[in-house]
Amino acid sequence: MTRWRLSACTFACVLIMFSTAPAPVRAQDESERANTTDDTTDATLLNCPVPAASAPTTDLGIPGERTQPECAEGAAIRYESDAAREPAELEHYDPWEAFNSKAFEFNRRMDKYALKPVAKGWKTVVPAPAQAMIANVFDHVNVVPRVVNNVLQGNWNGAERELSRFLLNSTAGVGGLFDAATDSHITKSPADFGQTLGKWGIGPGPYLVVPFMEPLTVRDGIGKLVDRAIDPLSYVVPLIPALSLTAGKRINERALSNELFMDFDNSVIDAYSAVRDGYLQRREHMLNE
């Protein structure tokens, strides 16, 4: 565990170094930005997760799950904030595209020849209700980072909902196997430290694709390390069993989202750009919720 933590800290330092490097100045003037429409991504990407093709995202929605609707006043305030954003702020910063595209293609091949066949076998052996229960348990035990990040974001209502969900699902949900909280209209409040950094005004930094991982940004990569550090289970479960659990979680998520992956592969020509744009827009959308 000591070597793993040292490696994680070293990785975080490298990411911070790159994220603080000055971005190249763009010479495009305002009139050109106003007339440019080629980089516009389909708005439907904001309403559903885009498969990473390398590995399912950790934001996989569990069937029947609902999120808290936003009040009209809050939506109006955020709408005004979004309208005030400059177009340049929403541009996709991908200076490492040469490396990222190769890592992305590697991950796609790993998904096609390794993860997908295993997930299909898992889907055949494990009934859909059991898959949903497994996803519920993984989501249930990951409550601490969500509560902490809701508090750090000043979202007290979200933190309270997450605690209420944990207590109810631990009892009526039989240790998290069933989502009794959603049935009782207690909705989730997803939060992670990458999102918290964004709420604090820290930019996403360069887009990054790492082998065997879902796409992320430098900010989200640092956030994942912090979320891991504040998760009590990371200090209780040894490294090898933890990696086994992570692999099992990925396989189960891949099985649950198999249809989504099939639709994506059949409808998208430029998979790299679609995944990148969908991921970055979805993360931006989460910051404005």
N, C-alpha and C positions, 0 to 999 in steps of 0.2 A: 504493500500500500504506500510506503514511503517513496519508493521509486516512481510509482504512478502519480502521486501528488506532485513530486518534483518535476516530472515531465509535463504535467498539466500546467504548472506555474510557468515553466519555460515557454510552452506553446502560447500561453496568454500574453507573456511579455513580447513575444515576436509579433503577435497579432496587434497589440497596442502600438508597437513601433511602426508597423505599416499603416495602421489606421490614422496615426497622427501625421503621416507624411502629407505635404501639401498636394492637393489635386491639381492637375494641369489646367491652365487657364484656357477657356474656350473662346474662340474668336467670333462665334456666331452672334449676329446682332439681334435686337428685339424683333425687328420686322420679319426676319427669317424664322425665328422661333414661333411667331404667331401664325405663319403660313405653313409650318411643318406639321404634317399629319401622318407621316409614314411610321412614326414610332408609337402611334396610339395602339394600345392593346385592348382586345375585346373586354368590355365591362363585365361579361359573365365570369371572368376569372376571379372577380372579387367575391362572387357568391358561392363558389365551390372550390375545394382544394385542388390544386394541379399536381398530379403525381410527379414525383421527382425522377421517375424512371430508374433511379439508382436505388432508392429505398423509400418506403412510405414515410410521409411526414409524421411528426409526433402529435400533430394537431388533428388527427383522425377523429371525425365525429362518430360518436356511438349512436346506433339507430335509436330513434325516439327521444334523443337529447335535445333540449332547448336552451337557448341563451337568453339572458335578461334583456327585454326591449328597453330602448333608451327613451327617456322622457322627452317631450317636445321642446322644452326650454333648453335642455342640454344639447339636443340635436341642432337647434337653431344656432347656438353659440359655436359649435364645432363646424357647422356649415359656413359661418362667416369666417372662421379661422382658415378653412380649406380654400375659400375664395380668395383670401389674401395671399396665398402661397404663390411664389413666382414659378413659372414653368420649369426653370432650370433646377429647382429644388427637387422636382419629381423625375429628373432624368436618371437613367440607370448608369451607375458608375461601375464599369466592368473592365478595369485596366489589365486584369490578369486573364483575359478571355482565352488566350492561346493555351495556357495551362488548364484553365477551367474546362474548356471544350474537350480536351483529352481526358481529364478526370471524369467528366460527364459521360463520355462514350464508354470508358472503362466500367463505370457504374451501371450503365444500361446493359452492357454485355453480362455483367455479374447478375443483374436482375433476370435477364432472359434465360441464361443457362444454369443458374444456381437457385436464386431466390424464388423465381416463378414456379419451377417444377416442384420445389419443396412445398410452397404455399398451396399449389393445386392438390398435392397429396394430403396436406393438412386439412384442406377444405373438404376433401372426400371422406376423411376419417372422422373429423370433428364436426358435429352438427352446428348449424348456424347459431342456435341459441347458446350453445356452449362457447362458441367463439366470442359472442357478445359478452358473456359472463367473464371470460378471461380479460377482455378489453376493459370491462368495468373494474376489475380488481387492479390492473395496472394503473388505471386512472385514479382509483381510490387511494392507493398508497403514495401517490405523488402529490398529496395535498399540501405539504409543508411549503414547498417553493411557491405554490399559488397563493397561499395565505400571506406569506412574507412579502411577495411582490405586490399584492393588492394593497397592503399596508404602506409599502414604500411609495406607491403611486397615490396615496391618499384616498384610495377607494375603500372606505370603511364598510360600505354596504356590500361590496364584493367579497371582502374578507369574512364578513359575518355569514354570507350565504355559503361560502366554501366550508366554514366550520360547521354550519348547520347541516350541510350535505354530508360531511364526513360522519357526524354523530348519527344521523338518521340512517345512512347506508351501512354503518357499522353494526347497527342493531336490526332495524326492520329489513335492511338489505342483506342480512346474513354475511357480514364481513366484507361487504362491497360487491358480492356476486350479482346483486340486483340493484338497479338504480331507483330505489324507493323515493329518493329526494325529487327527481324529475317528475315522478308520478304525483308527488305532493306539490308540484309547481314551484319548487325551489331550484332555480336555474343556476347553471355554472357561471363562474366569472374567471375565464382563462387569463392567466398572467404569467409572464416569465421575466427574467432579469434583462434580457435583450430589449423587451418592450419597456421595462422600467427605465433603462438608459435612454430610450427614445423619448419617453415622457419627460425626462430631465433635460431634453434638448440636445443630446449627443447624436450626431449623425450616424448613419448606418455603416459608413466606410465602404471599402471595395467589396464587391460580390465575390464569393468564394465557393468553389466546389472541391471537396476533399473525398478521396476514395473511401468507399464503404459508409459514407454519411449522406444525409439529405443536404440540399443546397442551403447556404446561409450567407450572412455578411460578417465582416469582422466584429461588428457590435454584437450580433447574435451568437457568434462563436464564443466571445468573452462571456456573454450571458449564460450560455450553456455550462461553462466551467463554474460560474458562480452558483447557478442553480444546483449543480452537482455537489458543490461544497456545502450548501445550506440544507441539503437533503440528509436527514439523520440516517436513512438506510445505507448511504454510501459509507458510513463508518461502522455499520453492523454487518453488512453482507460482504464477504471477501471478494477480491477482484474477479477470480475465475467464475464463481457462481453468478456474480453480477453481470459478467459478459454473457453467460448462458441465458440469463433472464432477458437481457437486452435482445439477444438473437431470437428468443422465443416470442418476444413482443413484436419484433419486426415481421416474423413469419405470420403471426396471427393478424397483424394489421394488413399485410400484403394479401392475405386470403380474403379479408373483409372488403378490401378495395379492389378486387380483381376486375370487376366490371368497369370501374372508373379507369383503370389502366388500359383496358381493351379499347374503350371509347377514345381515350387520348391517343393511343398509337394509331388508330384508324382515321383520325380526323386532323392530325397535326402534321405539317410538313417539316418545319424547322423546330424540332423538339427542344433543342438547347435554348433558343430564344423564348419559346413559349413558357418553359419552366422558369427561366430567369425572370421574365417580365411578370408572370403570374405570382411568383413568390414575393418579389419586391413590392408589387402592388397590394398583395394581401397583407403583408407586414405593415405597409403604410396605412392601409385601411384599419388595421387593428389599433394603431396609434390614435386614430381619429374617432374611435368608437366611444 
